[in-house]
């Protein structure tokens, strides 16, 4: 058959390298409004929920039981179930009705009612709602700092640069599990070189992750996963109660933490029960609220390819972020795993959170090249820093980052590499050579770094844990080796465990260790002139990209 040249060209476009599927509700391949999604309902007797979304209490599975007993504000539940969902959706978008009034109703909804309400909104209305409903007024951002070799010198340098660029939280993980203590150590030190007050985590197996936090080598955790069907939950040898217990273990040691979930997880694990991805995700968000956890990392995360393949899937991702805010939780809104070959699709997906602003626009912007990203690659990576900064400048939007100069980056990377060199020396760990410091100072990624003796490193990392090394030992090593300023910063991060102030919803720290959270920085958006507005100082910072010409350049 003779082919249309236009269609031949279109077939070669990046977007047509992506995978797409038609809706298949029976297996859960439907983003929203599955025929099997339940109708909203609730009945309460003697202060106890006896019917939830069409299911009687004697038929509850463990997720239904947990949500019914812990996750719904029963004071207004009978009232809100009777209000038309479109009317509620309009109230949420209405700039004349304050967030605190809306929260009384949204926290009293059942999961099915919540999904019905957000289904009434288009994406622009959802973005308006997110701008109003997010817990903390000031938006922020989180990044990934990893590399394929688990090179601690590179991690320290990359973390320092990322802090300089504006990230308030940083997450690392490992290529080799036993490297975890070194990665956590390097991220902690490097981040504090870049800016005091940055929060860090190391995403590994939960017991190890908790121990690293208790040792003072990490500040928070977020990779504690919850699921929307009982069968998938059981496959992980977990229950909502065991996850709640783990959350309390973190909080009791002064560690900030949030759960992780995402549309599409149950489909991938083969037990979606015919429900829509958004309905099952709503149940995950309710589990998070019921467990008393301050927030949730959602936005499909590592499952993004599933909703990204079906109609309205990216809309459903925005909807799950919105539901999290409507339940008065912190939201780290995804954007952290690439899902498309198309730069246009990746940008469109990101703008859904970047424009209205969320607590953390990315739950993992890759601060390194994607070939070094051990979380499977991010929607944006280090090569996109300039694009991101210019989008902020184009639209006068605060996406949490700012332009930096090459001189600033080189200097801060060098200091971080030397700081981790000093820590390794002070703790009796394998030598960090001057060659490694020099390479990390100027490197883009692990391809630019000399090889380390991985066998020696892994052995030393295990010995470090066996020796009982803690954050206090890191402080001593920094102080004794000429990095008194960084020692003080790490010590101040350890003090946060005692005060526990950053356990408040949506908490971050500024460079003076002041907590900025939903308590003292509550979102008060009610239309133009309210809510978060960039200061002139912040706007000047965002405008100052390095390749913009000044009047003096033309004299």
C-alpha positions, -999 to +999 in steps of 0.1 A: +000+000+000+013+034-009+020+053+024+013+088+034+046+106+039+031+125+068+021+094+086+056+079+080+072+109+096+047+109+125+055+072+132+091+082+139+082+108+165+094+101+201+058+099+214+051+069+192+078+049+209+056+050+241+033+022+249-005+027+250-034+004+258-071+006+255-091+005+287-096-030+302-116-025+334-117-062+344-079-062+352-078-026+364-064-010+333-087+020+337-075+052+353-108+065+366-145+056+368-143+018+365-177+001+363-167-019+394-159+012+415-184+013+444-210+039+450-204+062+480-222+053+512-216+052+550-236+041+580-226+046+616-239+029+647-228+037+682-198+056+668-186+028+646-188+025+608-210-005+599-212+002+562-186+018+539-191+024+502-217-003+498-200-029+519-212-041+553-188-043+582-190-081+583-177-081+548-148-057+553-113-068+544-084-055+564-081-023+544-118-014+547-116-021+585-085+001+589-100+030+569-134+027+587-118+027+622-090+052+618-091+073+586-125+091+584-136+121+604-170+107+615-183+140+629-193+153+595-194+120+576-232+116+575-236+152+564-211+151+536-222+118+521-255+135+513-240+166+495-239+164+458-203+157+446-204+185+420-213+210+447-184+199+468-161+201+438-172+236+432-166+246+468-130+232+466-123+253+435-141+284+448-115+309+460-140+325+484-142+294+506-110+289+528-091+257+529-098+251+566-136+250+559-131+225+530-109+202+551-138+196+576-157+180+547-130+163+527-116+145+557-151+132+564-156+116+530-154+079+522-129+068+495-156+064+469-171+098+477-136+114+474-131+098+440-165+109+429-158+145+438-124+148+421-139+130+390-161+161+385-130+183+379-110+188+347-072+192+350-073+230+352-098+228+381-077+201+398-047+224+395-067+253+410-077+229+438-041+218+445-030+254+447-056+260+474-055+226+492-018+218+496-009+219+533+022+241+533+020+275+517+056+275+503+063+250+475+095+229+476+114+202+458+132+170+464+159+153+443+177+120+438+215+117+443+228+083+432+253+068+409+259+034+393+292+029+412+279+040+446+309+064+447+306+083+479+329+112+468+306+118+438+275+116+460+289+142+483+297+165+455+264+161+437+245+166+470+263+198+476+255+211+442+219+200+445+216+219+478+231+250+462+205+247+434+177+248+460+165+212+468+152+210+504+152+172+505+175+146+490+171+109+485+197+083+476+197+045+471+223+019+462+234-003+433+250-026+459+229-030+491+259-031+514+270+003+502+241+019+520+260+033+550+285+051+528+258+065+505+238+078+535+270+093+550+281+110+518+246+124+512+244+138+548+278+155+546+275+168+510+241+182+515+251+202+546+281+216+526+257+229+500+232+244+525+225+239+561+191+224+570+187+200+540+169+168+549+183+135+535+173+098+533+187+065+520+160+043+504+169+007+512+153-023+530+132-010+559+151-024+588+184-010+574+168+023+566+154+027+601+188+018+616+206+044+595+181+070+607+186+060+643+223+063+639+218+099+627+230+092+592+196+101+576+169+125+585+137+111+570+122+082+551+094+078+525+098+044+509+073+026+532+048+013+506+010+008+511-014-007+486-051-005+478-061-042+478-057-068+505-041-094+483-014-070+472-008-059+507-005-095+519+019-104+491+043-079+508+039-097+541+024-065+555-009-051+569-019-015+575-012-021+612+023-033+606+030-002+584+015+020+611+038+004+637+068+010+615+058+046+611+056+050+648+091+035+651+105+063+629+085+091+646+095+079+681+132+084+671+126+119+658+127+109+621+103+125+596+086+099+574+059+095+548+044+065+531+046+058+494+019+046+470+009+052+434-018+046+408-011+014+389+007-006+416-022-031+420-025-036+383+012-044+380+009-069+409-022-086+393-048-079+419-067-047+410-101-064+416-115-046+386-114-013+403-100+019+388-065+029+396-076+061+412-101+044+435-074+020+448-050+048+452-076+067+472-076+038+496-038+040+500-041+077+509-068+069+535-045+042+550-018+068+553-041+092+571-053+064+593-018+055+603-011+090+615+017+096+590+023+132+581+024+127+543+026+105+512+049+102+482+025+096+454+019+105+418+023+069+405+061+069+412+076+037+397+042+026+383+039+057+361+040+038+328+007+021+337-015+052+341+006+068+314-006+042+289-044+046+294-069+074+287-070+101+314-041+084+332-020+116+338-052+133+350-056+105+375-021+111+387-029+147+394-061+136+411-042+113+435-020+143+445-051+164+450-068+137+472-037+137+494-040+174+500-077+171+506-070+146+534-047+173+549-015+154+542+019+164+529+023+154+493+056+146+474+039+146+440+060+122+419+076+133+386+104+111+397+104+082+372+105+089+335+075+074+316+078+087+281+102+092+252+085+124+244+099+156+260+065+172+255+046+145+275+072+146+303+069+184+306+031+183+304+030+158+332+053+179+353+035+212+348+004+197+365+023+199+398+048+226+391+023+253+382+000+251+412+029+241+434+030+211+458+048+204+490+075+187+469+069+191+432+093+162+424+097+134+449+129+128+430+143+152+404+174+135+393+203+158+403+226+135+384+225+123+347+198+097+343+224+070+335+235+074+371+200+074+386+195+041+405+157+048+408+153+040+371+156+075+358+137+106+365+112+127+345+138+155+346+176+151+353+207+172+357+208+180+319+174+198+324+185+222+351+186+252+327+153+243+311+136+240+345+150+273+356+139+291+324+104+276+327+103+292+362+115+325+347+091+323+317+060+317+339+070+334+371+065+302+389+085+290+420+095+254+413+119+253+442+152+258+423+174+287+413+201+294+388+237+290+399+271+300+384+298+276+373+322+291+398+298+285+427+292+249+417+329+241+412+337+256+446+309+238+465+316+205+449+353+208+458+345+216+494+321+186+497+346+162+482+372+174+506+348+172+535+340+135+528+377+129+523+382+143+558+353+122+573+367+090+557+401+097+572+387+106+606+366+074+608+394+052+595+376+043+563+393+036+529+413+066+516+397+092+494+425+103+471+432+138+459+426+125+424+390+115+434+384+150+449+396+167+417+374+144+395+343+149+417+348+187+416+344+188+378+324+156+371+291+154+354+286+117+363+302+084+372+318+081+338+341+110+349+352+094+381+382+071+388+374+036+400+373+028+437+381-005+453+345-017+458+354-048+478+373-027+502+346-001+505+318-027+511+339-044+538+345-010+554+309+000+552+299-032+571+326-026+597+314+010+601+280-003+612+295-030+634+316-003+651+285+016+660+294+048+641+268+075+645+262+111+634+282+123+665+313+105+652+308+122+618+306+156+636+339+148+654+356+137+622+346+169+605+356+191+634+390+175+639+399+177+602+393+214+596+356+215+587+342+231+618+314+249+600+301+216+584+305+198+618+282+224+633+257+219+605+256+182+609+253+186+647+223+209+642+206+183+621+211+157+649+195+182+673+163+181+652+158+145+664+154+158+700+131+187+692+110+168+668+096+200+653+101+187+617+076+159+624+048+184+617+030+180+584+049+193+553+079+203+574+112+215+558+140+235+574+155+268+562+192+275+564+188+287+600+171+255+610+137+271+613+109+247+606+086+257+578+055+235+580+017+234+576+015+246+612+034+279+609+032+283+571-003+271+564-016+275+529-041+304+529-048+307+492-081+324+485-076+338+450-054+366+435-031+383+460-033+355+486-014+323+493+022+319+483+036+349+464+073+352+455+092+379+473+111+403+452+143+387+464+132+353+453+120+366+420+153+383+414+170+350+421+149+331+396+153+357+369+191+357+371+199+330+346+235+331+334+228+335+297+205+366+300+221+397+286+223+429+307+223+465+294+260+467+302+267+439+276+255+462+248+276+492+259 
